[in-house]
Amino acid sequence: MSALRVVPANRHGRERLYVCRPDGSNVAWYDREAGRVNLLGEDSRDDVLQALKPFLTGPVTVGPPPVPTPAELARLTLHPDDDLAPNRPGEALLVALDRAPGPSHRLRPDPRRRALAAEETVGAALDALEGAGWHTLHSIGLPGGDRIHHLLLGPGGLFAVHALYARKARVVVADPMVTVGRREAEPLLRRLRALGDRASYALTAEVRPVLALAGPAELTMTAQPRTVRILQDTELTGLARLGGVLKPGDVEALHAMARDRNMWGRV
């Protein structure tokens, strides 16, 4: 075999280098993160390794592709339009602002942009946990117009994370009421418990609600809220230290289930 080409690609957030024949068909791929060269035919081993030689770093294993797990099979059969995994933090707000950006000059900032800033800040903090065995899905729409801002899945369990813009403002929590700055108090914690219950019903697993405050100047709680964890965006990485709830296989299976948009239509 000769004239093999190496083509970079990104699949499901993993960088791969595909080795292709002149007609474009694949003979192998190199998964850098796993340190593995997956051969589609043993007879091409030498030619594949020669083509990949400039790109190989450190020790690698070479062999046929591993048998997919049930979670991986579920992802492979999911239609791209139904896959929530590519959603960006604040996806629903980004789409809404693109369709109706609003007037360019206004006396007060568009509240949607503040909400988007909060979801992007919190989403970035949660995405940083990916390498520690956690997954995050963003902007999950629910029937009736409700939305889970972020669903975090990992060894420490499942969390429905709600991002709240609080830049340089004082936040007062008096369960179930939350007051940000001079804004009117709202029973936000009651709503978050309801969202957690709906997510638990959909996934048949406990989903704990989290209120994530983006950039508050001060946080005051009259008492520890019931069942709702309240964190500042800078504290979210601490969730990675939680463990002992889910095994890696359970995390992967729940992630494969949760990323299906159709599943959320029943809650």
Disulfide bonds with the S-S distance in Angstrom:
none
